[in-house]
Amino acid sequence: QQKYHIHKIAANRFKLDGARNWFKEEQTLLNGCNLAPTPLETFSSAILRSLLAQSNLTHFPDTFHLDYERLRLIRSDVHNMIQMNMCCNAFDILIKDKANEQSRAAAKKSLQANIAAIVGDARLYLENLENISAEIVRLVLQLEGADATFDSDMMSIVEHHLRAELPLGSSAFGIQLQTILDTQLPRLCNAVNSSSRLPILALHDLMLPPIQPAGKRAPPKAVAEPLLDEILKRITHLTVIHWHVWSPIVYDVKIEAELAPLGSPGNKPDASHMNTSTASPSSGASTPEMQSQNGGFTQPTGPSITNGRSPK
């Protein structure tokens, strides 16, 4: 794969400056936080930060051209998880302690399934906001034991609350993205450091379910892993594979002899990337103090779902 990509670079199919600058920007950011991550941890941090960027555009250089669809799907799953949690949180706020824990859990499971059906495969939350709000209100009234299945005042409050939170550009969405970055970056670095020691074939096998021998019954299905863990596993796999292929070419160049004949602007090996030591993974993961380039996000303002509901 490395020879294939080097050939593409030689043919000026894409340049390396963008990838190197992307990597250097992350290095500068982490160094400014008084951190000393390994090159692989810096790369992992750059990938997670780019995936969680609060924008409709992906922030990945051309070297990820073969991974764009996988990155798009991961990003879509993260956004869907956040928006679903926002809807469930609105339900929790409204129901408060008016039902026992078992009833609330069952209702929330039903709510998640119904919202998934409402938004469809395209996951159009804002376009289906009225139907989502109506479903939340219906389940709240049902748990309260009310005869009615609709409450216009409650419906208006829920819709207003979600309209402020659900958009990707909202401050509430930014807070959720920042929280994921802060809490999951150390986990990602640990997973990447461990997985990078595996042979490539073993890494691929980890992403595939075991094949059952013919005539043997499959074992009982295990409890599904949490969605965020599943997403993190996919990011880990993509990160390690990409690093194996591209780190000698772009991020930690050790093949000067192969790249030297290219000679085109933007494709020359950068002396600052030459490293005589192998970019071996470190056993210590980066710390949670790594912050977003955009800094913190402010709390959303406006009417609150917690106090805007009319007393019954």
C-alpha positions in Angstrom: 0.0 0.0 0.0 2.8 2.4 0.8 4.3 1.9 -2.7 0.9 2.5 -4.3 0.5 5.8 -2.4 4.0 6.9 -3.1 3.3 6.3 -6.8 0.1 8.5 -6.5 2.1 11.2 -4.8 4.8 11.1 -7.6 2.0 11.5 -10.1 0.8 14.6 -8.2 -2.6 12.9 -7.5 -2.5 14.6 -4.1 0.0 16.5 -2.0 1.3 15.9 1.5 1.5 19.5 2.8 -2.1 19.4 4.1 -1.6 16.2 6.0 1.7 17.4 7.5 0.2 20.8 8.5 -2.8 19.0 10.0 -0.5 16.8 12.1 1.8 19.8 13.1 -1.2 21.8 14.3 -2.2 19.0 16.7 1.4 18.8 17.9 1.4 22.5 18.6 -1.9 22.4 20.4 -0.9 19.5 22.7 2.5 21.0 23.4 0.7 24.2 24.4 -1.2 22.2 27.0 2.2 21.0 28.4 1.6 17.5 27.2 4.2 15.2 25.7 2.3 12.6 23.6 4.0 10.2 21.3 3.5 10.8 17.5 0.9 8.0 17.5 -1.0 9.6 20.3 -0.8 13.0 18.6 -2.2 11.4 15.4 -5.0 9.7 17.5 -5.9 13.1 19.0 -6.0 14.8 15.6 -8.4 12.1 14.3 -10.8 12.3 17.2 -10.7 16.1 17.2 -11.4 16.3 13.5 -14.3 13.8 13.8 -15.8 15.9 16.6 -15.4 19.2 14.8 -18.6 21.3 15.2 -19.1 21.9 11.5 -20.8 20.2 8.5 -17.5 19.7 6.8 -14.9 17.1 7.6 -11.5 18.3 8.6 -9.3 15.6 7.2 -6.4 15.9 4.7 -6.2 14.1 1.3 -4.4 11.2 2.8 -7.7 10.0 4.2 -9.3 9.8 0.7 -9.9 6.1 1.0 -11.4 6.5 4.4 -13.9 9.3 3.8 -17.0 7.1 3.7 -16.0 5.3 6.9 -15.3 8.7 8.6 -18.6 10.1 7.4 -20.5 7.1 8.9 -18.7 7.3 12.2 -19.4 11.0 12.4 -23.1 10.4 11.5 -23.3 7.8 14.3 -21.8 10.2 16.8 -24.3 12.9 15.9 -27.2 10.5 16.0 -26.1 9.3 19.4 -26.0 12.9 20.7 -29.3 13.8 19.3 -31.0 10.7 20.6 -29.6 11.4 24.0 -31.0 14.9 23.9 -34.5 13.6 23.1 -34.2 11.1 26.0 -33.0 13.8 28.3 -36.0 15.9 27.5 -38.2 12.9 28.4 -36.3 12.4 31.7 -36.6 16.1 32.7 -40.4 16.0 32.1 -41.1 12.7 33.9 -38.7 13.4 36.8 -39.7 11.1 39.7 -43.3 10.6 38.6 -42.7 6.9 37.7 -40.6 4.1 39.1 -37.2 3.3 37.6 -38.4 0.2 35.8 -41.3 2.0 34.1 -39.1 4.8 33.1 -36.5 2.5 31.6 -39.1 0.6 29.6 -40.7 3.8 28.4 -37.3 5.2 27.3 -36.4 2.0 25.4 -39.7 2.4 23.6 -39.1 6.1 23.0 -35.7 5.3 21.4 -37.2 2.8 19.1 -40.0 5.1 18.1 -37.7 8.1 17.5 -35.4 5.9 15.4 -38.4 5.0 13.2 -39.5 8.6 13.0 -36.2 10.0 11.9 -35.5 7.1 9.5 -32.1 6.0 8.0 -31.4 9.6 7.1 -31.7 10.6 10.8 -33.7 13.8 10.1 -34.3 15.0 13.7 -35.0 18.7 13.0 -37.3 17.9 10.0 -39.3 15.5 12.2 -39.2 17.7 15.4 -43.0 17.9 15.8 -43.5 14.1 15.6 -40.6 13.5 18.0 -42.0 16.0 20.5 -45.4 14.5 20.2 -44.0 11.0 21.0 -42.1 12.3 24.0 -45.3 14.0 25.3 -47.4 10.9 24.7 -45.1 8.7 26.7 -44.8 11.2 29.6 -48.6 11.4 29.8 -48.9 7.6 29.7 -46.5 7.2 32.6 -48.3 9.9 34.6 -51.5 7.9 34.1 -53.3 10.7 32.3 -56.3 10.0 30.1 -55.1 12.4 27.5 -52.4 11.5 24.9 -51.7 15.1 23.9 -50.9 18.3 25.8 -50.4 21.4 23.7 -48.5 23.3 26.4 -46.1 20.5 27.1 -45.7 19.9 23.3 -44.7 23.5 22.8 -42.1 23.4 25.6 -40.5 20.2 24.3 -40.4 21.4 20.7 -38.8 24.7 21.7 -36.3 23.0 23.9 -35.2 20.5 21.2 -35.2 23.1 18.5 -32.5 25.0 20.5 -30.4 21.9 21.3 -30.6 19.5 18.3 -28.8 21.6 15.6 -25.1 20.7 15.1 -24.2 24.4 15.5 -25.9 24.8 18.9 -24.0 25.4 22.1 -25.6 22.3 23.7 -24.3 20.2 20.8 -20.9 21.7 21.2 -20.9 20.8 24.9 -21.7 17.2 24.1 -18.9 17.0 21.4 -16.4 18.5 23.9 -17.4 16.1 26.6 -16.9 13.1 24.2 -13.4 14.5 23.3 -12.4 15.0 26.9 -13.6 11.7 28.2 -12.8 9.4 25.2 -9.4 10.7 24.1 -7.5 8.9 26.9 -9.5 5.7 26.1 -8.8 6.0 22.4 -5.0 6.5 23.0 -4.9 3.5 25.2 -6.8 1.4 22.6 -4.6 2.6 19.8 -1.4 2.0 21.7 -2.5 -1.6 22.5 -3.9 -2.3 19.0 -0.8 -0.9 17.2 1.2 -3.8 18.6 -1.0 -6.4 16.8 -0.3 -7.7 13.4 -2.5 -6.1 10.8 -4.4 -9.4 10.1 -5.1 -9.8 13.8 -6.4 -6.2 13.9 -8.8 -7.0 11.0 -10.0 -10.1 12.8 -10.9 -8.1 15.9 -13.4 -6.1 13.8 -15.1 -9.2 12.3 -17.5 -11.7 14.1 -16.1 -15.2 14.5 -17.1 -17.7 11.7 -19.1 -20.6 13.0 -18.1 -24.1 11.7 -20.6 -25.7 9.4 -23.3 -27.7 11.3 -22.6 -26.0 14.6 -25.1 -23.8 16.3 -24.1 -20.2 16.9 -23.6 -19.3 20.6 -26.3 -17.1 22.3 -26.0 -13.5 21.2 -24.1 -11.4 23.7 -25.4 -8.2 25.1 -24.8 -5.5 22.6 -21.8 -3.3 23.6 -22.5 0.3 24.4 -22.8 2.5 21.2 -19.9 4.7 22.2 -17.6 1.7 22.8 -18.5 0.4 19.4 -17.8 3.7 17.8 -14.5 3.9 19.6 -13.5 0.5 18.4 -14.1 1.6 14.8 -12.1 4.8 15.3 -9.2 2.7 16.8 -9.2 0.3 13.8 -9.1 3.1 11.3 -6.4 5.0 13.2 -4.1 2.1 13.5 -4.4 1.0 9.9 -3.9 4.5 8.6 -0.9 5.0 10.8 0.7 1.7 9.7 0.4 2.9 6.0 1.0 6.6 6.2 3.3 7.3 9.1 6.5 6.4 7.2 5.4 8.6 4.3 3.9 11.6 6.0 4.1 11.8 9.8 7.4 10.2 10.6 9.2 9.9 7.3 11.8 7.2 7.1 11.8 6.5 3.4 13.7 9.5 2.1 15.3 7.5 -0.7 11.9 6.6 -2.2 10.4 10.0 -1.8 13.4 12.1 -3.0 12.9 11.6 -6.7 9.3 13.1 -6.5 10.6 16.6 -6.2 7.3 18.3 -6.8 6.3 21.2 -4.5 4.4 20.1 -1.5 5.6 16.5 -1.8 9.2 16.7 -0.6 10.0 15.0 2.7 10.1 17.5 5.5 13.3 17.3 7.5 11.3 18.0 10.7 9.5 14.7 10.2 12.7 12.6 9.8 13.2 10.5 12.9 15.8 7.9 13.4 13.8 6.1 16.1 10.7 4.0 15.4 7.4 5.6 16.3 6.7 2.9 18.8 3.5 3.2 20.9 3.9 4.4 24.5 2.3 2.6 27.3 1.1 5.9 28.8 -2.1 7.3 27.3 -2.6 11.0 26.9 -4.4 12.7 29.7 -8.0 14.1 29.7 -6.8 17.7 30.0 -6.4 17.9 26.2 -8.8 20.7 25.2 -10.6 21.7 22.0 -8.9 24.2 19.7 -12.0 26.3 20.0 -11.9 26.3 23.8 -15.0 25.7 26.0 -18.5 26.1 25.0 -21.1 28.3 26.7 -24.3 26.9 28.2 -27.4 27.4 26.1 -29.7 30.3 27.2 -33.5 30.8 26.8 -36.6 29.1 28.2 -35.9 26.0 30.2 -37.7 22.7 29.9 -37.3 22.3 33.6 -39.5 25.2 34.6 -41.5 26.1 31.6 -44.2 23.4 32.1 -47.6 24.5 33.3 -48.7 22.9 36.6 -51.4 20.3 36.4 
